[in-house]
Amino acid sequence: MKDKVYSYLLKIPVGKVATYKQIAEYLGNPKLARVVGNILHNNPSEEKYPCYKVVNSKGQLSYSFAFGGIENQKEKLEAEGIEVVNYKVDLQKYGV
């Protein structure tokens, strides 16, 4: 399951985000969103697997982002041209 999650991250285009639930649905069960979160929190390589591109179903960033916290996640998203307002992204505009 872990490999499928990391593989999904590589499919998220530049300038776009996905939700934990979308990844869980990709795995075949939308109730696995928390499991997806745990897998991402244990990501072995932020450079290889861009977990910063995953937000919750409301578009909110993660306060417990594993690689430098929410500010780092915000900076990485903005570097891709994604507008972050109050630590939230517009899923209509930036969602996959």
PyMOL CGO cylinders between C-alpha atoms (Angstrom):
from pymol import cmd
from pymol.cgo import CYLINDER

trace = [
    CYLINDER, 0.00, 0.00, 0.00, 2.83, 2.34, 0.91, 0.3, 1, 1, 1, 1, 1, 1,
    CYLINDER, 2.83, 2.34, 0.91, 4.36, 2.01, -2.57, 0.3, 1, 1, 1, 1, 1, 1,
    CYLINDER, 4.36, 2.01, -2.57, 1.03, 2.86, -4.20, 0.3, 1, 1, 1, 1, 1, 1,
    CYLINDER, 1.03, 2.86, -4.20, 0.74, 6.02, -2.10, 0.3, 1, 1, 1, 1, 1, 1,
    CYLINDER, 0.74, 6.02, -2.10, 4.24, 7.16, -3.03, 0.3, 1, 1, 1, 1, 1, 1,
    CYLINDER, 4.24, 7.16, -3.03, 3.58, 6.30, -6.68, 0.3, 1, 1, 1, 1, 1, 1,
    CYLINDER, 3.58, 6.30, -6.68, 0.44, 8.48, -6.62, 0.3, 1, 1, 1, 1, 1, 1,
    CYLINDER, 0.44, 8.48, -6.62, 2.47, 11.44, -5.36, 0.3, 1, 1, 1, 1, 1, 1,
    CYLINDER, 2.47, 11.44, -5.36, 4.61, 11.28, -8.49, 0.3, 1, 1, 1, 1, 1, 1,
    CYLINDER, 4.61, 11.28, -8.49, 1.48, 11.65, -10.65, 0.3, 1, 1, 1, 1, 1, 1,
    CYLINDER, 1.48, 11.65, -10.65, 0.36, 14.95, -9.12, 0.3, 1, 1, 1, 1, 1, 1,
    CYLINDER, 0.36, 14.95, -9.12, 1.19, 17.63, -11.70, 0.3, 1, 1, 1, 1, 1, 1,
    CYLINDER, 1.19, 17.63, -11.70, 3.21, 20.72, -10.88, 0.3, 1, 1, 1, 1, 1, 1,
    CYLINDER, 3.21, 20.72, -10.88, 0.89, 23.43, -9.58, 0.3, 1, 1, 1, 1, 1, 1,
    CYLINDER, 0.89, 23.43, -9.58, -1.73, 20.95, -8.34, 0.3, 1, 1, 1, 1, 1, 1,
    CYLINDER, -1.73, 20.95, -8.34, -2.61, 19.26, -5.04, 0.3, 1, 1, 1, 1, 1, 1,
    CYLINDER, -2.61, 19.26, -5.04, -4.47, 16.12, -4.03, 0.3, 1, 1, 1, 1, 1, 1,
    CYLINDER, -4.47, 16.12, -4.03, -6.35, 15.24, -0.86, 0.3, 1, 1, 1, 1, 1, 1,
    CYLINDER, -6.35, 15.24, -0.86, -5.77, 12.35, 1.52, 0.3, 1, 1, 1, 1, 1, 1,
    CYLINDER, -5.77, 12.35, 1.52, -9.21, 11.07, 0.54, 0.3, 1, 1, 1, 1, 1, 1,
    CYLINDER, -9.21, 11.07, 0.54, -8.40, 11.14, -3.18, 0.3, 1, 1, 1, 1, 1, 1,
    CYLINDER, -8.40, 11.14, -3.18, -5.34, 9.00, -2.55, 0.3, 1, 1, 1, 1, 1, 1,
    CYLINDER, -5.34, 9.00, -2.55, -7.39, 6.66, -0.34, 0.3, 1, 1, 1, 1, 1, 1,
    CYLINDER, -7.39, 6.66, -0.34, -9.95, 6.33, -3.14, 0.3, 1, 1, 1, 1, 1, 1,
    CYLINDER, -9.95, 6.33, -3.14, -7.10, 5.52, -5.52, 0.3, 1, 1, 1, 1, 1, 1,
    CYLINDER, -7.10, 5.52, -5.52, -6.19, 2.71, -3.11, 0.3, 1, 1, 1, 1, 1, 1,
    CYLINDER, -6.19, 2.71, -3.11, -9.78, 1.47, -3.29, 0.3, 1, 1, 1, 1, 1, 1,
    CYLINDER, -9.78, 1.47, -3.29, -11.17, 2.63, 0.05, 0.3, 1, 1, 1, 1, 1, 1,
    CYLINDER, -11.17, 2.63, 0.05, -11.97, 6.29, 0.89, 0.3, 1, 1, 1, 1, 1, 1,
    CYLINDER, -11.97, 6.29, 0.89, -11.92, 5.39, 4.59, 0.3, 1, 1, 1, 1, 1, 1,
    CYLINDER, -11.92, 5.39, 4.59, -8.14, 4.93, 4.42, 0.3, 1, 1, 1, 1, 1, 1,
    CYLINDER, -8.14, 4.93, 4.42, -7.46, 8.68, 4.45, 0.3, 1, 1, 1, 1, 1, 1,
    CYLINDER, -7.46, 8.68, 4.45, -5.87, 8.53, 7.93, 0.3, 1, 1, 1, 1, 1, 1,
    CYLINDER, -5.87, 8.53, 7.93, -3.71, 5.62, 6.84, 0.3, 1, 1, 1, 1, 1, 1,
    CYLINDER, -3.71, 5.62, 6.84, -2.56, 7.69, 3.87, 0.3, 1, 1, 1, 1, 1, 1,
    CYLINDER, -2.56, 7.69, 3.87, -1.70, 10.51, 6.28, 0.3, 1, 1, 1, 1, 1, 1,
    CYLINDER, -1.70, 10.51, 6.28, 0.38, 8.18, 8.41, 0.3, 1, 1, 1, 1, 1, 1,
    CYLINDER, 0.38, 8.18, 8.41, 2.22, 6.84, 5.36, 0.3, 1, 1, 1, 1, 1, 1,
    CYLINDER, 2.22, 6.84, 5.36, 2.98, 10.38, 4.19, 0.3, 1, 1, 1, 1, 1, 1,
    CYLINDER, 2.98, 10.38, 4.19, 4.16, 11.38, 7.66, 0.3, 1, 1, 1, 1, 1, 1,
    CYLINDER, 4.16, 11.38, 7.66, 6.74, 8.60, 7.40, 0.3, 1, 1, 1, 1, 1, 1,
    CYLINDER, 6.74, 8.60, 7.40, 7.82, 9.54, 3.88, 0.3, 1, 1, 1, 1, 1, 1,
    CYLINDER, 7.82, 9.54, 3.88, 11.44, 8.41, 3.44, 0.3, 1, 1, 1, 1, 1, 1,
    CYLINDER, 11.44, 8.41, 3.44, 12.34, 11.18, 0.97, 0.3, 1, 1, 1, 1, 1, 1,
    CYLINDER, 12.34, 11.18, 0.97, 10.58, 14.51, 0.53, 0.3, 1, 1, 1, 1, 1, 1,
    CYLINDER, 10.58, 14.51, 0.53, 12.70, 15.21, -2.55, 0.3, 1, 1, 1, 1, 1, 1,
    CYLINDER, 12.70, 15.21, -2.55, 11.65, 11.97, -4.23, 0.3, 1, 1, 1, 1, 1, 1,
    CYLINDER, 11.65, 11.97, -4.23, 8.03, 11.87, -3.02, 0.3, 1, 1, 1, 1, 1, 1,
    CYLINDER, 8.03, 11.87, -3.02, 6.40, 15.34, -2.89, 0.3, 1, 1, 1, 1, 1, 1,
    CYLINDER, 6.40, 15.34, -2.89, 4.07, 14.80, 0.06, 0.3, 1, 1, 1, 1, 1, 1,
    CYLINDER, 4.07, 14.80, 0.06, 3.72, 18.58, 0.47, 0.3, 1, 1, 1, 1, 1, 1,
    CYLINDER, 3.72, 18.58, 0.47, 1.21, 18.40, -2.41, 0.3, 1, 1, 1, 1, 1, 1,
    CYLINDER, 1.21, 18.40, -2.41, -1.35, 16.63, -0.20, 0.3, 1, 1, 1, 1, 1, 1,
    CYLINDER, -1.35, 16.63, -0.20, -3.93, 18.60, 1.78, 0.3, 1, 1, 1, 1, 1, 1,
    CYLINDER, -3.93, 18.60, 1.78, -7.12, 17.71, 3.64, 0.3, 1, 1, 1, 1, 1, 1,
    CYLINDER, -7.12, 17.71, 3.64, -10.57, 17.66, 2.05, 0.3, 1, 1, 1, 1, 1, 1,
    CYLINDER, -10.57, 17.66, 2.05, -11.06, 21.34, 2.90, 0.3, 1, 1, 1, 1, 1, 1,
    CYLINDER, -11.06, 21.34, 2.90, -7.80, 22.30, 1.21, 0.3, 1, 1, 1, 1, 1, 1,
    CYLINDER, -7.80, 22.30, 1.21, -6.03, 22.94, 4.51, 0.3, 1, 1, 1, 1, 1, 1,
    CYLINDER, -6.03, 22.94, 4.51, -2.34, 22.34, 4.94, 0.3, 1, 1, 1, 1, 1, 1,
    CYLINDER, -2.34, 22.34, 4.94, -0.96, 20.04, 7.63, 0.3, 1, 1, 1, 1, 1, 1,
    CYLINDER, -0.96, 20.04, 7.63, 0.15, 21.59, 10.90, 0.3, 1, 1, 1, 1, 1, 1,
    CYLINDER, 0.15, 21.59, 10.90, 2.21, 18.47, 11.50, 0.3, 1, 1, 1, 1, 1, 1,
    CYLINDER, 2.21, 18.47, 11.50, 3.87, 18.42, 8.06, 0.3, 1, 1, 1, 1, 1, 1,
    CYLINDER, 3.87, 18.42, 8.06, 6.80, 16.05, 8.57, 0.3, 1, 1, 1, 1, 1, 1,
    CYLINDER, 6.80, 16.05, 8.57, 9.39, 18.14, 6.72, 0.3, 1, 1, 1, 1, 1, 1,
    CYLINDER, 9.39, 18.14, 6.72, 9.62, 21.47, 8.50, 0.3, 1, 1, 1, 1, 1, 1,
    CYLINDER, 9.62, 21.47, 8.50, 6.03, 22.07, 9.53, 0.3, 1, 1, 1, 1, 1, 1,
    CYLINDER, 6.03, 22.07, 9.53, 3.20, 23.98, 7.93, 0.3, 1, 1, 1, 1, 1, 1,
    CYLINDER, 3.20, 23.98, 7.93, 5.34, 26.98, 6.93, 0.3, 1, 1, 1, 1, 1, 1,
    CYLINDER, 5.34, 26.98, 6.93, 7.62, 24.76, 4.86, 0.3, 1, 1, 1, 1, 1, 1,
    CYLINDER, 7.62, 24.76, 4.86, 4.64, 23.10, 3.19, 0.3, 1, 1, 1, 1, 1, 1,
    CYLINDER, 4.64, 23.10, 3.19, 3.23, 26.55, 2.37, 0.3, 1, 1, 1, 1, 1, 1,
    CYLINDER, 3.23, 26.55, 2.37, 6.54, 27.70, 0.87, 0.3, 1, 1, 1, 1, 1, 1,
    CYLINDER, 6.54, 27.70, 0.87, 6.83, 24.60, -1.31, 0.3, 1, 1, 1, 1, 1, 1,
    CYLINDER, 6.83, 24.60, -1.31, 3.28, 24.98, -2.64, 0.3, 1, 1, 1, 1, 1, 1,
    CYLINDER, 3.28, 24.98, -2.64, 3.78, 28.67, -3.36, 0.3, 1, 1, 1, 1, 1, 1,
    CYLINDER, 3.78, 28.67, -3.36, 7.03, 27.85, -5.18, 0.3, 1, 1, 1, 1, 1, 1,
    CYLINDER, 7.03, 27.85, -5.18, 4.87, 25.82, -7.59, 0.3, 1, 1, 1, 1, 1, 1,
    CYLINDER, 4.87, 25.82, -7.59, 2.54, 28.76, -8.14, 0.3, 1, 1, 1, 1, 1, 1,
    CYLINDER, 2.54, 28.76, -8.14, -0.19, 27.53, -5.79, 0.3, 1, 1, 1, 1, 1, 1,
    CYLINDER, -0.19, 27.53, -5.79, -1.85, 30.35, -3.88, 0.3, 1, 1, 1, 1, 1, 1,
    CYLINDER, -1.85, 30.35, -3.88, -2.10, 29.63, -0.15, 0.3, 1, 1, 1, 1, 1, 1,
    CYLINDER, -2.10, 29.63, -0.15, -4.43, 31.84, 1.90, 0.3, 1, 1, 1, 1, 1, 1,
    CYLINDER, -4.43, 31.84, 1.90, -4.63, 31.27, 5.66, 0.3, 1, 1, 1, 1, 1, 1,
    CYLINDER, -4.63, 31.27, 5.66, -2.88, 27.91, 5.16, 0.3, 1, 1, 1, 1, 1, 1,
    CYLINDER, -2.88, 27.91, 5.16, -5.54, 26.76, 2.74, 0.3, 1, 1, 1, 1, 1, 1,
    CYLINDER, -5.54, 26.76, 2.74, -5.63, 26.18, -1.03, 0.3, 1, 1, 1, 1, 1, 1,
    CYLINDER, -5.63, 26.18, -1.03, -8.58, 26.44, -3.37, 0.3, 1, 1, 1, 1, 1, 1,
    CYLINDER, -8.58, 26.44, -3.37, -9.29, 22.86, -4.43, 0.3, 1, 1, 1, 1, 1, 1,
    CYLINDER, -9.29, 22.86, -4.43, -11.50, 24.03, -7.29, 0.3, 1, 1, 1, 1, 1, 1,
    CYLINDER, -11.50, 24.03, -7.29, -8.51, 25.82, -8.78, 0.3, 1, 1, 1, 1, 1, 1,
    CYLINDER, -8.51, 25.82, -8.78, -5.55, 23.67, -7.70, 0.3, 1, 1, 1, 1, 1, 1,
    CYLINDER, -5.55, 23.67, -7.70, -7.01, 20.21, -7.13, 0.3, 1, 1, 1, 1, 1, 1,
    CYLINDER, -7.01, 20.21, -7.13, -6.22, 17.34, -9.48, 0.3, 1, 1, 1, 1, 1, 1,
]
cmd.load_cgo(trace, "trace")
